[in-house]
Amino acid sequence: MSHLMGLQDYLDEHYQHSIFDQAKDSDLPWEIHLHGHRTLSVRILENLPYDLKAHVEGEGPQLIQKTDIKLIYPASVAEQVRPLIKTEKKVMDLGLLPIRSPSRRYHVKNKSLFPLMKDREVVFFTLLEGEMVKGIITDFSRYEITVNLKGGTPVTILRHAIYDLRDKRGRSYLKTFQETHRDWEKSLLFVSSPDA
C-alpha cells in the first residue's frame, strides 16, 4: 500500500496533543486571537471538549468557544509575534465568520502537512479574517498546527480557522486542490506500492 514514510508513527505520537493542555499545565499567561479581531491575555483553567475555561486578564473567568479561537502563543513572546502577523485585506473584507460545521471548513490533509514539515518548507497560512502567518511547520495534531515564525518563535494555528495554505511558489495545499494534484506523492517520503 502506498504511504508516506513516518506519517503514521508521527500521528500515533502527536495527533491527540492539544496546545490548550500545554497552556493549562504551564500556568502562565497565553495570548489568544479570537474572531472579531480581538486579542486576549488568558490563563487557561480547564480544557473542555468545545470550550476553554480561562481567566481573562482584567475580566476574570470566562468560557471561550474553541471555534472562536484562531491563534494561540505564550504571552511572553507576544511582542515578537504581533509585528509578524500581517493581514490580507481581500480576505479580511470577505467578513467570514467562524465555521462551526467541520464539513464546511477549509481542510488541509495530514498527507500534505507532513512533507511540508519534514522538508522545512516556508509556508503561508491565511486565516478566515485575513491574518497571514509565514513560517515553518514544526508540529501538527488533530485540531492544531504549530508554526515557527521568523526568529523561531512558535505560534499555534487552530485548523478550523484556516482559509488557505500556500508555499512560496503560491501553490495551494488545501484538500480541495490536493485531492487532484496529490503533491505528497512527489515527496521523497512517498513509498509507492508495487500494484499502485
Helices and strands as residue ranges (DSSP letters): E 3-4, H 7-14, H 19-26, E 30-34, E 38-47, E 51-56, E 60-65, G 66-68, E 69-74, G 75-77, H 78-81, G 82-84, E 86-87, H 89-92, G 102-104, H 110-118, E 122-127, E 131-140, E 144-148, G 150-152, E 154-158, G 159-161, E 162-167, H 175-181, G 183-186, E 190-191
